[in-house]
Amino acid sequence: MTTIDPTRTGLDQLLKLEPLELNLFRGWCHQGSPQRAFGGQVAAQALTAAGATVPAARHVHSLHGYFIRGGRTDMPIIYEVERTRDGGSFTTRRVVAIQNGESIFSLSASFQTEAESSAHQARMPDVPAPDEAGVVEQDRSPIVLSAIEVRFVSSPETGLPDTGRGPRQQIWVRAKDALPDAPLAHVCALTYISDIRLAGTALLPHRDDPGEPQLTSLDHAVWFHRPFRADEWLLFDMESPSYANTRGLTHGEFFTTDGRLVASVTQEVLLRRR
């Protein structure tokens, strides 16, 4: 059985896949929730597989994924890519992650050639710089902590004060080791990072509810707006506008230190109590 050594795994190593055949790749995932593969890694590996079938001149601008079954960490995951369309400006790929003969995750991703246009963006929140942020996260697995660095702007337990948009929290985050100078490497790394703390945002005002919380991601979508490096500090600003019928909705935005909005993410999470 192949295992991941947490003492030598950078984020780029966690996303590498083994080509098996045309449109087929194999990967291994570490644990997220107990006995289950980390969803952000599954999504990032699926995007890695999709990107391997697309010319480098076309950059991914969005992905939409559904978590179908919990992935296991004691056996490989096979990623099967469907080359849905290669158009004049856009390329579309669909990826199914398979384990033990069953689909555990499906991904649709769209790639685009670069194009010039006018622009606008949301304003970056006024927050302390990464070196001034307070708490360094320590409650993650050794593998995650070997790959990324997280610094909290808000309280890890309570988040930020509710301003009418629901629970909210902010962190600075980056890959610990330098990543390759390839745009695909950075969007795949950000896909991995985008599953850190996002689901837990919906849990913040319900931490004292009776019973042990169980968080399961249902779907995950990311939009990439502008070029960035995932091995440089990014502000991850998260909020959860709704939780009902055991489903919590969370949104997040990533900003560079100079205020550029580079990506947005939305996730729905199943939150139940034992």
Buried (B, 14 or more C-beta within 10 A) or exposed (E): EEEBEBEEBBBBEBBEBEEEEEBBBBBBBBBBBEEBBBBBBBBBBBBBBBBBBBEEEBBBBBBBBBBBEBBBBEBBBBBBBBBEEBEEEEBBBBBBBBBEEEEBBBBBBBBBEEEEEEEEEEEBBEBEEBEEBEBEBEEBEEBBBBBBBBBBBBEBEEBBEEEEEBBBBBBBBBBEBEBEEEBBBBBBBBBBBBBBBBBBBBBBBEEEEEEEBEBBBBEBBBBBBEEBBBBBBBBBBBBBBEBEEEBBBBBBBBBBEEEBBBBBBBBBBBBEEE
